[in-house]
Structure formats: structure tokens, C-alpha cells
Amino acid sequence: LSIDITAVGNLALSLKEDLAFEIPGTVEEVLVEEGDTIEEGQILAKLDTSEWEEQLSALEDKVTAAERQLTTAERQLTTKQRDSIQAEINLKNASIALEQTKTTYSVSDFKVTQADVDVAERNLEDTLAILSRYELGSPGYEYFQKTLVQAQSRLNAAEAKLVAMLSDFDTEEVAIKKLQLEIVQGKLEDAQIAIEDAQIAIEDAQEEVKDTQETLEEAEGYSAEIIAPFAGFITMVNVDGGDEIKKGTVAIQLADPTKLEAEVMASEM
């Protein structure tokens, strides 16, 4: 059983699509006009890519900076771990020194030696910070690598002197020994906290590298061209060469002339 329906309505295009640029910029060229018939995959308009290339270059620099920051954080973790090991050694030596007797050193002698150790430690940290700014194998890196070795040698000498003084304590200086032991214990605790901070810094740097790489990959996936998604004809062109447009601004409207529709009234039957 078939029923024919005769009705009146307005025929309209059923498949129309608004086409927009994926990135902001300056329109370089519009290759179609209203009414033009085009094929699927045909380029309809282009953007001037010079500004976009600069932005991509800036994103690449940001990724490089994030990777360098990660490398620096990893080096700092290594340094802090070495400091922790040295602090453990110093703590052991201080504990042994507490059991020793007879000393010819005064309280002021210990303060001076401790001050020398502190200065050497700061000098080593400063040298490590400067070294992290240079690329591996560069002249600056090789120069400060030598400086680092010298700074480490001075620190080792100062700590060796302090250990030697601690190993010669007199029973009358037990209080000084205990104080020194507490100082070394505090440095060990500080070193362990520094390791935790360095590990957090590495995690933050890794996240920054991941985010910047994803942003760069996403940006590299954008196109500076509008390409016809299907064959049809141009019903509207909203831009001209030289226009400044924003991302998502509708530039061209494309319709398929083979697909039409109309709304009509029909009886219930």
C-alpha cells in the first residue's frame, strides 16, 4: 500500500558547512568566490604563516628551556645526594670524635674551621649553579668543570681539617663535641630535605616538559589553509586578502547542491 503526498514547501540546501581558519593571522589569499564550484580537497584560502612560524619557534624555544630546566634539576639532585652521603660520613666521623680525648684546640679554633667549611660549601654550590648554565662540552662548561674540581678539593681539605680536630677532643671539651655532632646531624637532615625538594623540582620540570611538548605538537597540527571537506559550491565568502582574522572566524560557507530538503505539512493518515 503506497500513499502519495502532494504538498507545497520551500526547497533548501540540506548540507552546508561554515569553514574557518584553525589559527589567527592575516589572510594571504582567497582562492574562490561566491558561486564557484569546487572539488573535495581543494584549497580555498590561505593565511600568511610568517607570524605563526614565529609562534612555533617560540614554543620550540620553550620546550628547549623546559628540557634544560629538567637537566639542571637532575644535576642538582645528584649534587644533593652527594651532599647527603658526605653528611653521613661527617656524622660518623663526628660520632667517633665524640669518643676521643685530648685536644689542643679552643672553641674559637672550631668556629674558624667550621666557618671555612661553610665558605667552601657555598663556593661549591655557586660553582655548580654556574656550571648548570652551560651546555656539556662547551668552553664555559670545561672551564667551570675545572673550577668545580678545585672547589671540591678546598671543601675536602676544610672538612678533613675539621674531622682531624674533632678526632682530638679532650674530655674537657665534650660539650663542644656534642655541639659539633648536633651541627653535623643538622646538616644531614638539611641534605635529606634538599633531596626531597630536588625530587619535587624534577617532577615539576618533567610536567613542564610534557605540557610544552603537547602544546607544540598541537600547534604543529594546525593548518594555515582552508580545504574543502566535500565537493560543492561556495555560498558565502566573508574575508579578503590582507584581513586580520581570529581563530574560528567563519571565512567561507560551502554547500552541497546534490542534497536538498523541504519542510511540508502532511495529514495524519
Secondary structure, DSSP 8 states (H G I E B T S, - for coil): -----------EES-EEEEE-SS-EEEEEE---TT-EE-TT-EEEEE--HHHHHHHHHHHHHHHHHHHHHHHHHHHHHHHHHHHHHHHHHHHHHHHHHT-------HHHHHHHHHHHHHHHHHHHHHHHHHTTS-TTSHHHHHHHHHHHHHHHHHHHHHHHHHHHHTT--GGGHHHHHHHHHHHHHHHHHHHHHHHHHHHHHHHHHHHHHHHHHHHHHHHT--SEEE-SSSEEEEEE---TT-EE-TT-EEEEEE-TT-EE--------
